[in-house]
Amino acid sequence: MSSVAPDLPLAATAPALCGPLQMMPAGGADTGVTAAATNGGNEMGMIALGGGLLAAAGSAYAVRRSMTAGR
């Protein structure tokens, strides 16, 4: 008997509990999607761009802070 609706069987309100448990195969699920091929240096360029933007933001913050400190 189900605790949610007494007139329904337990399997109708708890579908995860019905059926035997089976072990999953090793590795990821086969979805038919393949990973995109990398072209080599793209990752390093993005890391360098992110580092440059972070340095520029830090410099702008330091300049603005030094300008407002003198007021």
N, C-alpha and C positions, 0 to 999 in steps of 0.2 A: 504494500500500500504506500502511496505517496503522502508525504507530510504536507505538500502544497495543496493538492486536491485529492481527498480520500477516495473519490470515485474513479481515479485514474491509477494505472499501475506505476510503479516507481520508474520504470524505463521511459515512460512518456514525459516525465518532468525532470529527469536527470539523465540525459542521453550519454553523458560521459561514463556512466556506470554500467551501461548495457554492453554486452559482448566481452569476449576474452581479451586480455591485455596481450599485445604482441611486442616483441623487441624490435626497435628500429634498426635498419641496416646501418653499417658504419658509413661515415661521410655525410655530405649534405644531401638534401632532397633533389632529385633530378627534375628540374623545371623546364629544361630545354633552352635556357638562356645561357650563353657563354660569356665569359669575361672579355672585355675589350682589350685588344692588344695595345701595349704601351709603346710609345715611340722613342723612349730613351730619356732625354733630358728635360722633359716637360715638368716633372716633379721639382727638380732643382730650380727651375725658373720661377715657379710659383712660390717656393720657399723664399727665394731671394726677394721677390716682389713683396711678399708679406713682411719680411724683415725690414725692407726699405720703408714701407708704409708705417710700420710700428716706430721706426727711428724718426721719421718725419713728424709723426704725431707727438712723440716725446719731446722733440725739439720745439715744436710749436707751443706745447704746454709750458716748457721751461721759459721761453721768451715771453709768453703772456704773463706768467707768474712774476717774472722779474720786472715787467713793465708796470704791473699793478702794485708791486711791493713799494715802489717809490712814491706812490700817491699819498 
